[in-house]
Amino acid sequence: MRRTIRLAMSFLASLALSPATSAAPVRDDPLLRPIEADYAARRFLTPAPPVHVFGNTSLVGFGGLSVAVIRTSAGLILIDGALPQSVRDVEAHLRALGLSIRDVKLILSTEPHYDHAAGIAALERDSGATVLAGAAAVKTLRAGGLDPGDPQGAMLDRFPAPRKLRAVSDGQRIHLGGVTVTAVALPGHTPGSMGWRWRSCEGNHCANIVFTASINAVSTDDYRFTRHPELVATFRASMAKLRALPCDIVLTSHPDNSDGDRKLAAFLKNPHPNPWLDGDGCKKAADGFEARLNDRLAKEAKP
């Protein structure tokens, strides 16, 4: 744990000497071409150090985007891939933890939007990993993020499509090197949104960890969720499902959906007691998603 804190502080100190994202490569790499560079730098790719969260689980993402890595005896499992321009940073974060992108065997996708999935194609190429996603998400990933039925579709950028894709179903168990990760379908934000849960131990202390996709009702300005009660029902069912999961640690694809930014700051200040351990974490995250949905519906109902 002390080594993790030293690495985190060293990483933060290095930010004074380098930008939040790695310099562009000399040659043009289609899989690393930036998407929404200025907005992404402000909203998603704010600097955060790679940290060991608990047991076999670490975070190698950013202030506005979570990317998780699970260590197994047969290689690494990566969850989400952020953006093309952040791929080299994710790989550097792995190295800072003594890990290598070449050891990643599986990449699990939460949702086929550019902020979470646009970097997957490059990470897949660099690692040789297989990408797993919900069936509806696989179709959208193959189309580079194109989904005409997505309430956000018209305002989202396309991105490089991963090549080695495999669909998984709700409740399907994925096994690698003694670790079992279970897929949890959480449709709403996208039809194929998928969460992932696994069990991790430190000595005799074990914890159920959930990495949840967003369950946020977001759309273009002209879309009205009040005109789509079936989608609203889907959102509420996913929120109820998240609340009911065995959950000692929740990680959300955007950290601020589960106070991840506050937990990281608290962890860097003092990792004991571990601020990520919270038996009500999934419930709190679901409550936050539901409050935002209710606010959106109320806003739409105003004359």
C-alpha positions as CSV (number, residue, x, y, z in Angstrom):
1,M,0.0,0.0,0.0
2,R,2.8,2.4,0.8
3,R,4.4,1.7,-2.6
4,T,1.0,2.6,-4.2
5,I,1.0,6.0,-2.4
6,R,4.6,6.7,-3.4
7,L,3.8,5.9,-7.0
8,A,0.7,8.1,-6.9
9,M,2.6,11.1,-5.4
10,S,5.4,10.6,-7.9
11,F,2.8,10.6,-10.7
12,L,1.2,13.8,-9.4
13,A,4.5,15.5,-9.2
14,S,5.3,14.6,-12.8
15,L,2.2,16.5,-14.0
16,A,4.1,19.8,-13.5
17,L,6.5,18.6,-16.2
18,S,4.1,17.1,-18.7
19,P,0.6,17.6,-20.1
20,A,-2.4,15.5,-18.9
21,T,-2.2,13.4,-22.1
22,S,0.8,12.1,-23.9
23,A,2.3,13.9,-26.8
24,A,1.0,12.9,-30.2
25,P,3.1,10.3,-32.0
26,V,5.3,11.5,-34.9
27,R,3.6,9.3,-37.4
28,D,-0.2,9.4,-37.9
29,D,-1.9,6.5,-36.2
30,P,-5.6,6.2,-37.1
31,L,-6.4,4.5,-33.9
32,L,-4.9,7.3,-31.8
33,R,-6.5,10.3,-33.6
34,P,-8.0,12.6,-30.9
35,I,-11.7,13.0,-30.5
36,E,-13.2,16.2,-29.1
37,A,-9.7,17.0,-27.8
38,D,-10.4,20.3,-26.0
39,Y,-13.7,19.1,-24.4
40,A,-12.3,15.7,-23.5
41,A,-9.2,17.3,-21.8
42,R,-11.5,19.5,-19.7
43,R,-14.3,17.0,-18.9
44,F,-12.8,13.5,-19.1
45,L,-9.1,13.4,-19.1
46,T,-8.2,15.5,-16.1
47,P,-5.2,14.0,-14.4
48,A,-5.5,11.2,-11.8
49,P,-2.8,8.9,-10.5
50,P,-3.0,5.1,-11.0
51,V,-4.0,3.6,-7.7
52,H,-4.5,0.2,-6.2
53,V,-8.1,0.1,-4.9
54,F,-8.4,-3.3,-3.2
55,G,-7.1,-6.8,-3.7
56,N,-6.5,-7.5,-7.4
57,T,-8.2,-4.3,-8.5
58,S,-6.6,-0.9,-9.5
59,L,-7.7,2.2,-11.4
60,V,-5.6,3.4,-14.4
61,G,-7.9,6.1,-15.7
62,F,-8.6,9.8,-15.2
63,G,-10.4,12.3,-13.1
64,G,-13.5,12.2,-15.3
65,L,-13.3,8.6,-16.7
66,S,-12.7,5.3,-14.8
67,V,-10.6,2.6,-16.4
68,A,-10.0,-0.4,-14.1
69,V,-7.6,-3.3,-14.3
70,I,-8.0,-6.7,-12.6
71,R,-5.0,-8.9,-12.1
72,T,-5.3,-12.6,-12.5
73,S,-2.8,-15.5,-12.6
74,A,-3.3,-15.7,-16.4
75,G,-3.1,-12.0,-17.3
76,L,-5.0,-8.8,-16.9
77,I,-8.6,-7.8,-17.4
78,L,-9.1,-4.1,-18.4
79,I,-12.5,-2.4,-18.1
80,D,-13.2,0.3,-20.6
81,G,-10.7,2.1,-22.8
82,A,-11.3,5.9,-22.6
83,L,-10.4,7.9,-25.7
84,P,-7.8,7.4,-28.5
85,Q,-5.7,10.3,-27.2
86,S,-5.6,8.8,-23.7
87,V,-4.4,5.3,-24.7
88,R,-0.7,6.0,-24.1
89,D,-1.6,7.4,-20.7
90,V,-3.6,4.2,-19.8
91,E,-0.6,2.1,-20.8
92,A,1.8,4.4,-18.8
93,H,-0.5,4.0,-15.8
94,L,-0.3,0.3,-16.1
95,R,3.5,0.5,-16.2
96,A,3.5,2.7,-13.1
97,L,1.8,-0.2,-11.2
98,G,4.3,-2.7,-12.5
99,L,1.9,-4.0,-15.2
100,S,2.0,-4.2,-19.0
101,I,-0.5,-3.7,-21.7
102,R,0.9,-6.8,-23.4
103,D,-0.5,-8.9,-20.5
104,V,-4.1,-7.7,-21.0
105,K,-6.1,-10.7,-22.2
106,L,-9.7,-9.3,-22.0
107,I,-11.1,-5.8,-22.4
108,L,-14.6,-5.4,-21.0
109,S,-16.8,-2.6,-22.4
110,T,-19.5,-0.8,-20.4
111,E,-21.0,1.2,-23.2
112,P,-20.3,2.0,-26.9
113,H,-19.9,5.8,-26.5
114,Y,-16.7,7.5,-27.5
115,D,-15.6,8.6,-24.1
116,H,-15.5,5.0,-22.8
117,A,-14.9,2.9,-26.0
118,A,-13.0,5.0,-28.5
119,G,-9.6,3.9,-27.1
120,I,-10.5,0.2,-27.1
121,A,-9.4,-0.5,-30.7
122,A,-5.8,0.8,-30.0
123,L,-5.6,-1.0,-26.6
124,E,-6.9,-4.2,-28.3
125,R,-4.2,-3.9,-31.0
126,D,-1.4,-3.2,-28.5
127,S,-2.4,-6.1,-26.2
128,G,-4.0,-8.7,-28.5
129,A,-6.9,-8.9,-26.1
130,T,-10.4,-10.0,-26.9
131,V,-13.1,-7.3,-26.3
132,L,-16.3,-8.4,-24.5
133,A,-19.6,-6.3,-24.5
134,G,-23.3,-6.7,-24.4
135,A,-24.9,-8.0,-27.7
136,A,-26.5,-4.6,-28.6
137,A,-23.2,-2.9,-27.7
138,V,-21.2,-5.2,-30.0
139,K,-23.3,-4.1,-33.0
140,T,-22.7,-0.4,-32.1
141,L,-18.9,-1.0,-31.5
142,R,-18.6,-2.6,-34.9
143,A,-20.3,0.4,-36.4
144,G,-17.8,2.7,-34.7
145,G,-20.4,4.0,-32.3
146,L,-23.2,4.6,-34.8
147,D,-26.6,3.8,-33.3
148,P,-29.6,5.7,-34.9
149,G,-31.8,4.7,-31.9
150,D,-29.5,6.2,-29.3
151,P,-31.1,9.4,-27.7
152,Q,-27.5,10.9,-27.8
153,G,-26.6,9.4,-31.2
154,A,-26.7,12.7,-33.2
155,M,-24.3,14.5,-30.9
156,L,-21.7,11.7,-30.5
157,D,-18.5,11.3,-32.6
158,R,-17.7,8.0,-34.4
159,F,-14.6,6.1,-33.3
160,P,-12.3,3.2,-34.4
161,A,-14.0,-0.1,-34.2
162,P,-12.4,-3.0,-32.3
163,R,-11.8,-6.1,-34.3
164,K,-11.8,-9.0,-31.8
165,L,-15.3,-8.6,-30.4
166,R,-17.4,-11.1,-28.5
167,A,-20.9,-10.7,-27.2
168,V,-21.8,-11.7,-23.6
169,S,-25.3,-12.0,-22.0
170,D,-26.7,-10.8,-18.7
171,G,-25.4,-13.0,-15.9
172,Q,-22.7,-14.7,-18.0
173,R,-19.5,-15.5,-16.1
174,I,-16.1,-14.9,-17.6
175,H,-13.2,-16.8,-16.1
176,L,-9.5,-15.9,-16.3
177,G,-6.7,-17.0,-14.1
178,G,-8.8,-17.9,-11.0
179,V,-11.0,-14.7,-11.3
180,T,-14.6,-14.8,-12.3
181,V,-16.3,-11.6,-13.6
182,T,-20.0,-11.6,-14.1
183,A,-21.7,-9.5,-16.7
184,V,-24.6,-7.4,-15.4
185,A,-26.9,-5.9,-18.1
186,L,-27.8,-2.3,-17.2
187,P,-29.7,-1.0,-20.3
188,G,-31.0,2.6,-20.5
189,H,-28.2,5.0,-21.2
190,T,-27.5,2.6,-24.2
191,P,-29.3,-0.6,-25.1
192,G,-26.2,-2.6,-24.6
193,S,-24.8,-1.0,-21.4
194,M,-23.1,-3.6,-19.2
195,G,-21.8,-3.5,-15.7
196,W,-19.3,-6.0,-14.4
197,R,-18.9,-7.5,-10.9
198,W,-16.3,-9.7,-9.2
199,R,-15.0,-10.7,-5.8
200,S,-11.6,-9.7,-4.6
201,C,-9.7,-10.5,-1.4
202,E,-6.9,-9.0,0.7
203,G,-5.9,-11.8,3.1
204,N,-9.0,-12.9,4.9
205,H,-11.0,-9.8,3.9
206,C,-13.0,-10.2,0.7
207,A,-15.1,-7.6,-1.1
208,N,-17.7,-7.6,-3.9
209,I,-16.7,-5.1,-6.5
210,V,-19.1,-3.6,-9.1
211,F,-18.0,-1.5,-12.0
212,T,-21.2,0.0,-13.3
213,A,-22.0,1.6,-16.6
214,S,-23.8,5.0,-16.5
215,I,-27.5,4.8,-16.0
216,N,-28.0,8.5,-16.8
217,A,-30.9,9.8,-19.0
218,V,-28.9,11.9,-21.4
219,S,-30.0,13.0,-24.9
220,T,-30.0,15.6,-27.6
221,D,-31.9,18.7,-26.7
222,D,-35.0,17.8,-28.7
223,Y,-35.4,14.3,-27.3
224,R,-38.2,13.8,-24.7
225,F,-38.0,10.8,-22.3
226,T,-41.6,11.5,-21.3
227,R,-42.6,10.4,-24.8
228,H,-40.8,7.1,-24.2
229,P,-42.2,5.5,-21.1
230,E,-40.8,2.1,-22.0
231,L,-37.2,3.6,-21.9
232,V,-38.0,5.3,-18.6
233,A,-39.1,1.9,-17.2
234,T,-35.9,0.3,-18.5
235,F,-33.8,3.0,-16.6
236,R,-35.7,2.3,-13.4
237,A,-35.3,-1.5,-13.7
238,S,-31.5,-1.0,-14.2
239,M,-31.3,1.2,-11.2
240,A,-33.2,-1.3,-9.1
241,K,-30.9,-4.0,-10.3
242,L,-27.8,-2.0,-9.3
243,R,-29.2,-1.4,-5.9
244,A,-29.8,-5.2,-5.3
245,L,-26.3,-6.3,-6.3
246,P,-23.9,-7.6,-3.6
247,C,-21.7,-4.6,-3.5
248,D,-18.9,-3.5,-1.1
249,I,-17.1,-1.3,-3.6
250,V,-18.7,0.5,-6.5
251,L,-16.7,2.0,-9.4
252,T,-18.6,4.1,-11.9
253,S,-17.6,4.7,-15.5
254,H,-17.6,8.5,-14.6
255,P,-16.1,8.7,-11.0
256,D,-18.3,11.6,-10.0
257,N,-21.4,9.4,-10.2
258,S,-20.2,7.5,-7.1
259,D,-18.1,10.2,-5.3
260,G,-15.1,8.6,-6.9
261,D,-13.3,11.9,-7.0
262,R,-13.8,12.4,-3.3
263,K,-12.8,8.8,-2.5
264,L,-9.6,9.2,-4.5
265,A,-8.6,12.3,-2.7
266,A,-9.3,10.7,0.7
267,F,-7.3,7.6,-0.3
268,L,-4.3,9.6,-1.3
269,K,-4.4,11.5,2.0
270,N,-4.9,8.3,4.1
271,P,-5.7,4.9,2.6
272,H,-6.9,3.5,6.0
273,P,-9.7,3.0,6.4
274,N,-10.1,2.4,2.7
275,P,-12.6,5.0,1.4
276,W,-13.8,2.8,-1.5
277,L,-15.2,0.3,0.9
278,D,-18.9,1.2,1.3
279,G,-21.6,-1.4,1.5
280,D,-24.2,1.3,0.4
281,G,-22.1,2.4,-2.6
282,C,-24.3,0.8,-5.3
283,K,-27.4,2.0,-3.6
284,K,-26.1,5.6,-3.4
285,A,-25.0,5.4,-7.1
286,A,-28.5,4.2,-8.1
287,D,-30.2,6.8,-6.0
288,G,-28.1,9.5,-7.8
289,F,-29.0,8.1,-11.2
290,E,-32.7,8.1,-10.2
291,A,-32.6,11.6,-8.9
292,R,-31.2,12.9,-12.2
293,L,-33.8,10.9,-14.1
294,N,-36.6,12.4,-12.0
295,D,-35.2,15.9,-12.5
296,R,-35.1,15.4,-16.2
297,L,-38.7,14.2,-16.4
298,A,-39.8,17.1,-14.2
299,K,-38.0,19.5,-16.4
300,E,-39.7,18.0,-19.5
301,A,-43.1,18.2,-17.9
302,K,-42.9,22.0,-17.4
303,P,-45.0,24.0,-19.9
